[in-house]
Amino acid sequence: MNTKKKPLYIAFSSQKGGVGKSTFTTLVASVLHYRLGYNIAVFDADFPQHSLMKMKTRDLGMVMENEALKKLAYKQFTTINKKAYSIMACKADSVLEAAQEFISGSTIAVDVVFFDLPGTVNTPGILKALAGMHHIFTPITADRVVMESTLIFTQLLQDVIMKKGETSIETINLFWNQVDGRESTPLYGVYNQLIEKLGLSLMRSQIKNSTRFRKESEVDSKTVFRSTIIPPDERLMKACHLDLFIDEFLKIIQL
């Protein structure tokens, strides 16, 4: 692999907590690293909770306690012959420098660095960190409060940061998350028109609502969905259309 190629910087970002930023960071990083052969690193700059760092500790414990998952992890590591991706804690105002330092010192060429950033625009250094991303993906739900804050924030990024030119941002992509398959609410149509009118990009793939997004793996489960150590089970990915999302994600970032 070409060591001179600069890695892509990607963030799942939103101004609203609880829409799935950390979950999507984990899911996509794990698919790319363990299943598609890319080398991934993750920076957890969501200070002070650092939920990804905590998730990795939990995932390690879960694998050690669960025989089925232990076998799965062992088979994975002997097949692909690579370690788990690194997750490093950092604050938003120094995260770009920390990433640069990590990449320079890495013996393996890193393909993508994911950044889990704080969900408030007044966090010190957050706008600088966002301006350093190549691609931003923003999960949205059909909820008035989520939509209002997201659209204002996305327009701020697009109109202020991108148009100033002092930025690495190539694309900002909204995508529907937690879509309930049973209720085709007219709200989606209204919001889709509004997103188009504002000139914002909306992904075609929609993530179906699933309890999997909110559930940690059980001690006796034989499959994994959200884990920093094992990629999500392919059947579970299909069920919520995460497989279609990954295809579209890869087309956008052109890895």
KARA-V680460 format. One record per residue. N is the residue number from 1. PHI is phi in whole degrees, 0 to 359 (none if undefined). OMEGA is omega in radians with two decimals (none if undefined). D_LAST is the distance of its C-alpha to the last C-alpha in Angstrom with 1 decimal. Layout:
# KARA-V680460
N	PHI	OMEGA	D_LAST
N	PHI	OMEGA	D_LAST
This chain:
# KARA-V680460
1	none	-3.07	12.8
2	288	-3.10	12.9
3	288	-3.10	14.5
4	278	-3.11	14.6
5	293	-3.12	10.9
6	283	3.12	11.0
7	289	3.05	9.2
8	279	3.05	8.1
9	256	-3.07	11.3
10	228	3.08	11.5
11	230	2.87	15.0
12	269	-2.95	16.7
13	229	3.10	19.7
14	199	3.10	23.1
15	268	-3.07	26.6
16	233	3.10	28.0
17	287	3.02	28.4
18	79	3.12	28.2
19	265	3.01	25.6
20	110	-3.11	23.1
21	302	-3.09	20.9
22	294	3.13	21.3
23	298	-3.13	21.3
24	292	3.08	17.9
25	303	-3.13	16.5
26	295	-3.09	18.0
27	300	-3.06	17.2
28	288	3.10	13.4
29	300	-3.10	13.3
30	291	3.09	15.6
31	296	-3.09	13.8
32	295	-3.03	10.5
33	283	-3.01	12.8
34	267	-3.04	15.7
35	251	-3.04	14.7
36	256	2.99	11.2
37	84	3.09	11.7
38	274	3.08	9.3
39	260	-2.99	11.5
40	241	2.94	12.1
41	227	-3.11	14.9
42	231	3.04	16.7
43	248	3.14	19.2
44	264	-3.11	22.0
45	255	-3.13	23.6
46	275	-3.11	25.5
47	286	0.03	28.8
48	265	-3.01	31.4
49	287	3.13	30.5
50	41	-3.03	27.3
51	294	3.13	26.9
52	289	3.08	23.8
53	298	3.12	25.8
54	295	-3.14	28.7
55	298	-3.13	26.5
56	296	3.10	25.5
57	299	3.12	29.2
58	297	-3.11	30.1
59	298	3.12	27.6
60	298	3.12	28.9
61	298	-3.13	32.4
62	298	-3.13	31.7
63	296	-3.12	30.3
64	292	-3.09	33.4
65	269	-3.01	35.8
66	245	-3.05	34.5
67	300	-3.12	35.2
68	298	-3.13	32.9
69	288	3.10	29.9
70	298	3.10	31.0
71	296	3.14	30.9
72	300	-3.13	27.5
73	294	-3.14	26.1
74	297	3.14	27.9
75	299	-3.14	26.7
76	298	-3.05	23.1
77	292	3.11	23.4
78	282	3.14	25.4
79	283	-3.06	23.0
80	271	3.06	19.7
81	53	3.05	21.6
82	216	-3.12	19.7
83	284	3.00	21.0
84	296	3.12	20.2
85	289	-3.14	17.7
86	285	2.98	19.7
87	238	-3.09	20.8
88	239	3.13	22.6
89	273	-3.08	25.1
90	198	3.01	25.4
91	260	-3.06	26.8
92	302	-3.04	24.9
93	287	3.12	26.8
94	235	-2.99	25.6
95	290	-3.12	22.2
96	292	3.11	20.2
97	294	3.14	22.6
98	297	3.13	22.4
99	295	-3.14	18.6
100	299	3.13	19.0
101	296	3.14	21.8
102	297	-3.11	20.0
103	296	3.14	17.1
104	299	-3.08	19.8
105	270	-3.07	21.9
106	281	3.12	19.3
107	281	3.12	20.1
108	255	3.08	16.7
109	289	-3.13	13.5
110	275	-3.12	11.8
111	272	-3.11	8.0
112	221	2.98	8.5
113	247	3.07	12.1
114	263	-3.14	13.5
115	239	3.04	16.8
116	261	-2.99	19.7
117	256	3.13	21.8
118	298	-3.09	25.4
119	265	3.08	26.4
120	233	-3.02	28.9
121	291	-3.14	28.6
122	267	3.03	31.5
123	292	3.12	30.0
124	305	3.05	30.3
125	84	-3.04	27.1
126	293	-3.11	25.1
127	291	3.08	24.6
128	296	3.14	23.6
129	297	3.13	21.0
130	296	3.13	19.6
131	294	3.12	19.7
132	274	3.13	17.5
133	280	3.00	14.5
134	271	-3.13	11.6
135	222	3.09	11.5
136	239	3.10	14.6
137	241	-3.05	15.3
138	238	3.08	19.0
139	288	3.10	20.9
140	232	3.06	24.2
141	234	-3.09	27.3
142	284	-3.11	30.2
143	225	-3.00	32.4
144	304	-3.10	34.1
145	295	3.12	33.7
146	300	-3.08	30.0
147	296	-3.10	29.4
148	299	-3.10	31.6
149	293	-3.12	30.1
150	293	-3.08	26.5
151	292	3.10	27.2
152	295	-3.11	29.1
153	295	-3.11	26.5
154	294	3.09	23.6
155	294	3.09	25.8
156	301	3.14	26.7
157	299	-3.05	23.1
158	291	-3.03	22.5
159	278	-3.06	26.0
160	269	-3.00	26.8
161	286	-3.07	23.7
162	291	-3.06	21.4
163	284	3.08	24.4
164	291	3.09	25.8
165	88	3.14	23.0
166	271	-3.03	22.9
167	207	3.07	19.5
168	261	-3.01	15.8
169	298	3.07	15.2
170	259	3.13	13.2
171	219	2.96	13.6
172	237	-3.00	16.1
173	234	3.04	16.1
174	274	3.01	19.2
175	214	-3.14	19.5
176	285	3.08	22.7
177	239	3.10	23.3
178	56	3.12	26.6
179	280	3.13	27.5
180	277	-3.09	30.8
181	300	-3.06	30.9
182	279	-3.09	34.6
183	250	3.08	35.1
184	271	-3.04	33.6
185	290	3.11	34.7
186	300	3.10	35.4
187	305	-3.11	33.7
188	301	3.14	30.2
189	298	-3.13	31.4
190	298	-3.12	32.9
191	292	3.12	29.9
192	300	3.12	27.5
193	295	-3.13	29.9
194	297	3.14	30.0
195	300	3.14	26.2
196	295	-3.13	26.2
197	299	3.13	29.2
198	282	3.12	27.7
199	74	3.13	24.8
200	264	-3.11	22.2
201	268	3.10	19.1
202	242	3.13	19.7
203	289	3.13	17.3
204	286	-3.08	19.0
205	289	3.11	18.6
206	239	3.14	21.4
207	272	-3.12	21.8
208	288	3.11	25.3
209	294	-3.13	27.8
210	210	3.11	28.3
211	295	-3.13	30.4
212	303	-3.08	27.7
213	291	-3.08	25.9
214	256	-2.98	29.1
215	251	3.00	30.3
216	283	3.08	29.9
217	296	3.09	30.1
218	281	-3.11	33.8
219	301	-3.08	35.6
220	255	-3.08	36.3
221	286	3.14	33.2
222	257	3.11	31.6
223	238	-3.11	28.2
224	233	3.01	25.7
225	246	-3.07	23.7
226	261	-3.13	22.8
227	209	3.11	22.6
228	272	-3.02	20.9
229	244	-3.10	22.0
230	227	-3.14	21.5
231	289	-3.13	18.9
232	297	3.10	20.5
233	305	-3.02	22.8
234	295	3.12	21.4
235	292	3.12	24.6
236	292	3.09	24.5
237	297	-3.14	20.9
238	297	-3.07	22.2
239	301	-3.13	25.3
240	253	3.11	23.7
241	69	3.08	20.8
242	293	3.11	18.1
243	298	3.13	16.7
244	291	3.11	16.4
245	298	-3.12	15.0
246	299	3.11	12.0
247	302	-3.11	11.4
248	291	3.09	11.7
249	304	-3.11	9.6
250	294	3.10	6.5
251	294	-3.11	7.8
252	293	-3.04	8.4
253	278	3.09	5.6
254	49	-3.11	3.8
255	292	none	0.0
